[in-house]
């Protein structure tokens, strides 16, 4: 979208969209626009004139985040483009990338049609997490406009938005005024890639910044005693694997991926992989592969290529990632809009939905005895799906209350590791997935697992 915020003021000031380049002091003297409903006096985050503030920092959209392109959207003055900001919010929510997935072009006016082509619901019903979208004709320009819905109360909604001139705002809008402008008749619509719970009357909370912590190792042959290697701190995500007798820990520290090896005193060394949000690893024929998510897109780096970081090119809009290998083929699993997708190295990394694994918040994967297994957390319950069963997603039943997930295998026995209230639990396929506390791995917020050739199971956690 390429539009000046100042032109926005002239176009739709009468319907209460005070998209201000000015700050709250001048906005405080604005009269309540015609068509507005009374603001909820108990809300705590609205004012009588409807204007809230002119910063998007509460959402994390500041600094480097603001000057990064999301879903391929254009960057305008200081990164304040309406489509780029909304794409940023949707990506953080785990919504699917319908903007690039089903049509070409870049302006906000086409977002409703793109969504319909991707099977995303479009209607006149407001919901937190939805996109408020104007066609060009309704907005009075050539590009249209989109805003992000933070909250809904009664006949009013709290939205946040940006414009190419460098302005941004968070304001309360009246649904009655939007209906007068075209809501319900096609000119103004809500797009629902992934609706969220309503935050209610309080101030919408900023997305939580990634928690950073220290890496610990616990082994099954040492009663899961949790030990600090002493070299890995400030990490936000962790992955692990073994190659021969050597154990490897991969962590994200300040967006950079680091590798620490047990045969090098766990010295933590940068791989040069930057901008990472999540990390997964696998190995094949002695080569280590690191997969990362950057702005929802999947990348691959290999130890035999100097960790040169290359995009898979087919995976976008992802919120979690896992990897495994089997029969000389590498497989990457990603969560896109809660659905698990599989991409294979022998298929040009074409990203295909598993179909049966949906509604998930976390994903893990492994290959055992020629079968690929995908594990996911759905509503706190761990599910298993197998490639030899059409990816039918079956509940483990015993593994519940989970927030994080990791897997490993010893022989043909599969092990699932979860965090429940910060404590690591282990469930085994040969024990009916009975979920047992490790006892010593506590206070954790991230989890990885691996196993050694001689059958020792390893848990790596961040706390």
LOGUVEX-416771 format. One line per 8 residues: number of its first residue (from 1); their letters; for each residue x, y, z of C-alpha. Coordinates in nm, 2 decimals, decimal comma, always signed. Example, Ala and Ser with C-alpha at 12.3 -4.5 7.8 and 13.67 -1.06 7.14 Angstrom:
LOGUVEX-416771
1> AS> +1,23:-0,45:+0,78 | +1,37:-0,11:+0,71
This chain:
LOGUVEX-416771
1> XXXXXXXX> +0,00:+0,00:+0,00 | +0,13:+0,34:-0,09 | -0,08:+0,61:+0,08 | -0,02:+0,92:+0,28 | -0,16:+0,93:+0,63 | -0,25:+1,30:+0,59 | -0,47:+1,21:+0,29 | -0,64:+0,95:+0,51
9> XXXXXXXX> -0,75:+1,22:+0,75 | -0,92:+1,41:+0,48 | -1,09:+1,11:+0,34 | -1,24:+0,94:+0,64 | -1,23:+1,17:+0,93 | -1,61:+1,18:+0,94 | -1,63:+0,81:+1,02 | -1,40:+0,84:+1,32
17> XXXXXXXX> -1,07:+0,71:+1,18 | -0,83:+0,97:+1,32 | -0,52:+0,82:+1,17 | -0,29:+1,07:+1,32 | +0,06:+1,18:+1,25 | +0,00:+1,41:+1,54 | +0,03:+1,30:+1,90 | -0,22:+1,26:+2,18
25> XXXXXXXX> -0,21:+1,62:+2,29 | -0,37:+1,75:+1,97 | -0,60:+1,46:+1,94 | -0,74:+1,53:+2,28 | -0,92:+1,83:+2,14 | -1,09:+1,63:+1,86 | -1,47:+1,61:+1,89 | -1,63:+1,27:+1,89
33> XXXXXXXX> -1,71:+1,20:+1,52 | -2,06:+1,15:+1,40 | -2,19:+0,80:+1,40 | -1,98:+0,68:+1,70 | -2,14:+0,47:+1,97 | -2,07:+0,56:+2,33 | -1,73:+0,42:+2,45 | -1,74:+0,16:+2,72
41> XXXXXXXX> -1,66:+0,36:+3,03 | -1,52:+0,05:+3,21 | -1,28:-0,03:+2,93 | -0,98:+0,16:+3,06 | -0,83:+0,19:+2,71 | -1,06:+0,43:+2,53 | -1,12:+0,81:+2,56 | -1,43:+1,00:+2,48
49> XXXXXXXX> -1,30:+1,12:+2,15 | -1,19:+0,77:+2,05 | -0,82:+0,84:+2,00 | -0,58:+0,62:+2,20 | -0,22:+0,68:+2,10 | +0,01:+0,72:+1,80 | +0,26:+0,44:+1,87 | +0,27:+0,08:+1,77
57> XXXXXXXX> +0,55:-0,01:+2,01 | +0,31:-0,19:+2,24 | +0,28:-0,46:+1,97 | +0,66:-0,50:+1,94 | +0,65:-0,32:+1,60 | +0,95:-0,10:+1,66 | +1,32:-0,09:+1,59 | +1,44:-0,37:+1,36
65> XXXXXXXX> +1,09:-0,53:+1,36 | +0,94:-0,21:+1,20 | +1,20:-0,20:+0,92 | +1,16:-0,57:+0,83 | +0,93:-0,68:+0,55 | +0,67:-0,93:+0,64 | +0,50:-1,16:+0,38 | +0,68:-0,96:+0,11
73> XXXXXXXX> +0,51:-0,63:+0,19 | +0,67:-0,30:+0,09 | +0,85:-0,08:+0,34 | +0,76:+0,29:+0,35 | +0,88:+0,58:+0,57 | +1,03:+0,41:+0,88 | +0,86:+0,09:+0,79 | +0,51:+0,23:+0,85
81> XXXXXXXX> +0,31:+0,06:+0,57 | -0,04:-0,05:+0,66 | +0,00:-0,39:+0,49 | +0,34:-0,46:+0,64 | +0,22:-0,38:+0,99 | -0,08:-0,60:+0,97 | +0,12:-0,88:+0,81 | +0,36:-0,85:+1,11
89> XXXXXXXX> +0,07:-0,89:+1,36 | -0,08:-1,18:+1,17 | +0,25:-1,36:+1,14 | +0,31:-1,33:+1,51 | -0,03:-1,48:+1,57 | +0,05:-1,78:+1,36 | -0,20:-1,68:+1,08 | -0,15:-1,83:+0,73
97> XXXXXXXX> +0,01:-1,61:+0,46 | -0,30:-1,57:+0,24 | -0,15:-1,24:+0,10 | +0,10:-1,41:-0,12 | -0,04:-1,76:-0,11 | -0,33:-1,73:-0,36 | -0,28:-1,41:-0,58 | -0,03:-1,16:-0,69
105> XXXXXXXX> -0,01:-0,78:-0,63 | +0,05:-0,59:-0,32 | -0,22:-0,34:-0,23 | -0,46:-0,37:+0,06 | -0,76:-0,34:-0,17 | -0,71:-0,70:-0,29 | -0,67:-0,86:+0,05 | -1,03:-0,97:+0,08
113> XXXXXXXX> -1,02:-1,15:-0,26 | -0,68:-1,31:-0,17 | -0,83:-1,44:+0,15 | -1,13:-1,59:-0,02 | -0,91:-1,77:-0,27 | -0,71:-1,92:+0,01 | -1,03:-2,03:+0,19 | -1,00:-1,76:+0,47
121> XXXXXXXX> -1,33:-1,64:+0,60 | -1,43:-1,28:+0,50 | -1,74:-1,12:+0,65 | -1,89:-0,82:+0,84 | -1,83:-0,96:+1,19 | -1,56:-0,80:+1,40 | -1,32:-1,02:+1,61 | -0,99:-0,97:+1,78
129> XXXXXXXX> -0,70:-1,08:+1,56 | -0,90:-1,01:+1,24 | -0,81:-0,76:+0,97 | -1,03:-0,46:+0,90 | -1,00:-0,41:+0,52 | -1,13:-0,13:+0,30 | -1,15:-0,16:-0,08 | -1,00:+0,14:-0,27
137> XXXXXXXX> -1,35:+0,27:-0,36 | -1,46:+0,27:+0,01 | -1,14:+0,42:+0,13 | -1,13:+0,68:-0,14 | -0,78:+0,60:-0,29 | -0,63:+0,36:-0,53 | -0,48:+0,12:-0,28 | -0,74:+0,05:-0,01
145> XXXXXXXX> -0,63:+0,01:+0,36 | -0,60:-0,25:+0,63 | -0,59:-0,22:+1,01 | -0,55:-0,49:+1,28 | -0,83:-0,55:+1,53 | -0,69:-0,56:+1,88 | -1,02:-0,58:+2,07 | -1,40:-0,56:+2,04
153> XXXXXXXX> -1,65:-0,41:+2,28 | -2,02:-0,36:+2,20 | -2,05:-0,16:+1,88 | -1,69:-0,04:+1,89 | -1,36:-0,19:+1,80 | -1,00:-0,10:+1,90 | -0,77:-0,11:+1,59 | -0,41:-0,04:+1,52
161> XXXXXXXX> -0,27:+0,07:+1,19 | +0,01:+0,24:+1,00 | +0,05:+0,45:+0,68 | +0,32:+0,51:+0,43 | +0,39:+0,87:+0,54 | +0,53:+0,74:+0,86 | +0,22:+0,78:+1,08 | +0,06:+0,52:+1,30
169> XXXXXXXX> -0,23:+0,51:+1,55 | -0,43:+0,29:+1,78 | -0,79:+0,40:+1,80 | -1,15:+0,31:+1,87 | -1,38:+0,29:+1,57 | -1,76:+0,26:+1,56 | -1,91:-0,03:+1,37 | -2,21:+0,19:+1,29
177> XXXXXXXX> -1,98:+0,44:+1,12 | -1,80:+0,16:+0,93 | -2,14:+0,03:+0,81 | -2,22:+0,37:+0,68 | -1,89:+0,35:+0,48 | -1,96:+0,01:+0,34 | -1,93:-0,26:+0,61 | -2,17:-0,54:+0,52
185> XXXXXXXX> -2,20:-0,44:+0,15 | -1,85:-0,53:+0,03 | -1,66:-0,21:+0,05 | -1,54:-0,27:+0,41 | -1,49:-0,62:+0,55 | -1,33:-0,83:+0,82 | -1,08:-1,10:+0,72 | -1,04:-1,39:+0,97
193> XXXXXXXX> -0,71:-1,58:+0,92 | -0,69:-1,65:+1,29 | -0,92:-1,49:+1,54 | -0,80:-1,45:+1,90 | -0,98:-1,43:+2,24 | -1,11:-1,09:+2,33 | -0,88:-0,92:+2,58 | -1,19:-0,76:+2,73
201> XXXXXXXX> -1,19:-0,42:+2,90 | -0,82:-0,39:+2,97 | -0,55:-0,26:+2,75 | -0,45:-0,51:+2,48 | -0,12:-0,66:+2,59 | +0,19:-0,64:+2,39 | +0,32:-0,97:+2,25 | +0,55:-1,12:+2,51
209> XXXXXXXX> +0,92:-1,07:+2,42 | +1,11:-1,40:+2,38 | +1,23:-1,53:+2,72 | +1,60:-1,58:+2,74 | +1,78:-1,83:+2,95 | +2,06:-2,08:+3,02 | +2,09:-2,42:+2,85 | +2,10:-2,73:+3,07
217> XXXXXXXX> +2,16:-3,10:+2,99 | +1,99:-3,40:+3,16 | +2,06:-3,76:+3,07 | +1,86:-4,07:+3,14 | +2,17:-4,26:+3,27 | +2,22:-3,99:+3,53 | +1,87:-3,99:+3,68 | +1,79:-3,68:+3,47
225> XXXXXXXX> +2,02:-3,47:+3,69 | +2,01:-3,12:+3,52 | +2,36:-2,99:+3,46 | +2,47:-2,65:+3,32 | +2,74:-2,68:+3,06 | +2,84:-2,34:+3,17 | +2,88:-2,18:+2,82 | +2,53:-2,11:+2,69
233> XXXXXXXX> +2,33:-1,81:+2,82 | +2,08:-1,56:+2,68 | +1,92:-1,82:+2,46 | +1,56:-1,80:+2,33 | +1,53:-2,13:+2,15 | +1,71:-2,46:+2,16 | +1,76:-2,77:+1,94 | +1,98:-3,07:+1,97
241> XXXXXXXX> +2,12:-3,38:+1,79 | +2,39:-3,64:+1,81 | +2,63:-3,73:+1,53 | +2,82:-4,04:+1,63 | +2,93:-4,00:+1,99 | +2,93:-3,62:+1,97 | +2,64:-3,42:+2,12 | +2,54:-3,08:+1,96
249> XXXXXXXX> +2,33:-2,80:+2,11 | +2,20:-2,53:+1,89 | +2,06:-2,21:+2,04 | +1,93:-1,87:+1,92 | +2,09:-1,58:+2,10 | +2,00:-1,24:+1,99 | +1,87:-1,38:+1,66 | +2,20:-1,56:+1,59
257> XXXXXXXX> +2,23:-1,94:+1,58 | +2,51:-2,08:+1,79 | +2,65:-2,44:+1,80 | +2,81:-2,60:+2,10 | +2,97:-2,95:+2,09 | +3,04:-3,20:+2,37 | +3,38:-3,28:+2,22 | +3,48:-2,91:+2,23
265> XXXXXXXX> +3,40:-2,84:+2,60 | +3,06:-2,70:+2,49 | +3,24:-2,39:+2,36 | +2,95:-2,19:+2,21 | +3,04:-2,07:+1,86 | +2,83:-1,86:+1,61 | +2,73:-2,03:+1,29 | +2,67:-1,70:+1,12
273> XXXXXXXX> +2,30:-1,77:+1,08 | +2,12:-1,45:+1,17 | +1,76:-1,33:+1,21 | +1,63:-1,66:+1,34 | +1,31:-1,69:+1,54 | +1,30:-2,07:+1,58 | +1,55:-2,35:+1,51 | +1,53:-2,72:+1,43
281> XXXXXXXX> +1,81:-2,96:+1,33 | +1,87:-3,30:+1,17 | +2,17:-3,48:+1,03 | +2,22:-3,70:+0,73 | +2,53:-3,89:+0,62 | +2,73:-3,71:+0,88 | +2,63:-3,36:+0,76 | +2,45:-3,14:+1,01
289> XXXXXXXX> +2,16:-2,93:+0,89 | +2,01:-2,63:+1,07 | +1,66:-2,51:+0,98 | +1,54:-2,17:+1,10 | +1,23:-1,95:+1,07 | +1,29:-1,59:+0,97 | +0,97:-1,38:+0,95 | +0,78:-1,70:+0,91
297> XXXXXXXX> +0,99:-1,83:+0,62 | +1,21:-2,15:+0,64 | +1,58:-2,15:+0,58 | +1,84:-2,43:+0,56 | +2,21:-2,42:+0,64 | +2,46:-2,71:+0,62 | +2,78:-2,78:+0,81 | +2,95:-2,89:+0,48
305> XXXXXXXX> +2,87:-2,56:+0,32 | +3,01:-2,32:+0,58 | +2,66:-2,28:+0,72 | +2,56:-2,08:+0,41 | +2,20:-1,99:+0,48 | +1,96:-2,06:+0,20 | +1,58:-2,01:+0,19 | +1,37:-2,31:+0,11
313> XXXXXXXX> +1,15:-2,07:-0,10 | +0,83:-2,26:-0,04 | +0,76:-2,22:+0,33 | +0,60:-1,89:+0,45 | +0,38:-1,78:+0,73 | +0,51:-2,05:+0,97 | +0,52:-2,02:+1,35 | +0,71:-2,34:+1,44
321> XXXXXXXX> +0,95:-2,58:+1,27 | +1,08:-2,93:+1,30 | +1,30:-3,15:+1,09 | +1,41:-3,51:+1,04 | +1,57:-3,73:+0,77 | +1,50:-4,07:+0,63 | +1,64:-4,27:+0,33 | +1,86:-3,99:+0,21
329> XXXXXXXX> +1,58:-3,73:+0,21 | +1,54:-3,44:+0,45 | +1,20:-3,34:+0,57 | +1,09:-3,01:+0,72 | +0,76:-2,97:+0,91 | +0,61:-2,63:+0,98 | +0,30:-2,49:+1,15 | +0,11:-2,26:+0,92
337> XXXXXXXX> -0,22:-2,13:+1,07 | -0,21:-2,43:+1,31 | -0,19:-2,69:+1,04 | +0,13:-2,90:+1,00 | +0,29:-2,89:+0,65 | +0,56:-3,12:+0,51 | +0,84:-3,02:+0,27 | +1,09:-3,27:+0,13
345> XXXXXXXX> +1,43:-3,21:-0,02 | +1,35:-3,46:-0,30 | +1,04:-3,27:-0,40 | +1,19:-2,92:-0,45 | +1,08:-2,84:-0,09 | +0,72:-2,82:-0,22 | +0,52:-2,75:+0,10 | +0,22:-2,97:+0,14
353> XXXXXXXX> -0,04:-2,98:+0,41 | -0,06:-3,31:+0,61 | -0,43:-3,25:+0,62 | -0,50:-3,44:+0,94 | -0,28:-3,23:+1,18 | -0,46:-2,91:+1,26 | -0,52:-2,67:+1,55 | -0,16:-2,72:+1,67
361> XXXXXXXX> +0,06:-2,48:+1,87 | +0,38:-2,68:+1,85 | +0,53:-2,95:+1,62 | +0,81:-3,21:+1,65 | +0,91:-3,49:+1,41 | +1,13:-3,80:+1,39 | +1,17:-4,10:+1,16 | +1,16:-4,45:+1,31
369> XXXXXXXX> +1,19:-4,78:+1,13 | +1,11:-4,62:+0,79 | +0,81:-4,43:+0,91 | +0,79:-4,05:+0,97 | +0,61:-3,94:+1,28 | +0,48:-3,59:+1,35 | +0,39:-3,49:+1,71 | +0,18:-3,18:+1,78
377> XXXXXXXX> +0,03:-3,00:+2,08 | -0,34:-2,93:+2,03 | -0,51:-2,76:+2,33 | -0,23:-2,88:+2,56 | -0,27:-3,25:+2,45 | +0,00:-3,42:+2,25 | -0,11:-3,60:+1,93 | +0,08:-3,84:+1,70
385> XXXXXXXX> +0,04:-3,87:+1,32 | +0,23:-4,12:+1,10 | +0,31:-4,11:+0,73 | +0,20:-4,48:+0,69 | -0,14:-4,39:+0,83 | -0,24:-4,10:+0,61 | -0,13:-3,86:+0,88 | -0,43:-3,95:+1,09
393> XXXXXXXX> -0,39:-3,75:+1,41 | -0,44:-3,96:+1,72 | -0,43:-3,84:+2,08 | -0,17:-3,99:+2,31 | -0,44:-3,93:+2,58 | -0,18:-3,95:+2,86 | +0,03:-3,64:+2,76 | -0,18:-3,34:+2,86
401> XXXXXXXX> -0,12:-2,98:+2,98 | +0,19:-2,95:+2,76 | +0,34:-2,62:+2,65 | +0,66:-2,73:+2,47 | +0,74:-3,05:+2,28 | +1,05:-3,25:+2,18 | +1,10:-3,61:+2,06 | +1,37:-3,88:+2,04
409> XXXXXXXX> +1,39:-4,25:+1,97 | +1,59:-4,55:+2,09 | +1,56:-4,84:+1,86 | +1,19:-4,86:+1,76 | +1,07:-4,70:+2,09 | +0,95:-4,34:+2,05 | +0,99:-4,09:+2,34 | +0,79:-3,77:+2,37
417> XXXXXXXX> +0,92:-3,50:+2,60 | +0,70:-3,21:+2,72 | +0,70:-2,92:+2,95 | +0,41:-2,92:+3,19 | +0,42:-2,62:+3,43 | +0,79:-2,58:+3,35 | +0,88:-2,94:+3,44 | +0,99:-3,19:+3,18
425> XXXXXXXX> +0,80:-3,51:+3,14 | +0,87:-3,82:+2,94 | +0,62:-4,05:+2,77 | +0,72:-4,37:+2,58 | +0,54:-4,56:+2,31 | +0,62:-4,89:+2,48 | +0,45:-4,77:+2,80 | +0,11:-4,66:+2,65
433> XXXXXXXX> +0,24:-4,30:+2,66 | +0,22:-4,29:+3,04 | +0,35:-3,94:+3,12 | +0,62:-3,94:+3,39 | +0,80:-3,65:+3,54 | +1,18:-3,64:+3,50 | +1,19:-3,48:+3,85 | +1,50:-3,28:+3,80
441> XXXXXXXX> +1,43:-3,08:+3,49 | +1,22:-2,79:+3,62 | +1,17:-2,42:+3,56 | +1,21:-2,45:+3,19 | +1,05:-2,26:+2,90 | +1,21:-2,43:+2,60 | +1,29:-2,80:+2,53 | +1,49:-3,02:+2,29
449> XXXXXXXX> +1,58:-3,39:+2,30 | +1,82:-3,64:+2,14 | +1,96:-3,98:+2,20 | +2,30:-4,14:+2,17 | +2,40:-4,45:+1,97 | +2,42:-4,65:+2,29 | +2,07:-4,57:+2,39 | +2,11:-4,27:+2,64
457> XXXXXXX> +1,83:-4,02:+2,61 | +1,91:-3,65:+2,65 | +1,70:-3,35:+2,74 | +1,82:-3,00:+2,67 | +1,62:-2,72:+2,83 | +1,64:-2,34:+2,87 | +1,56:-2,18:+3,20
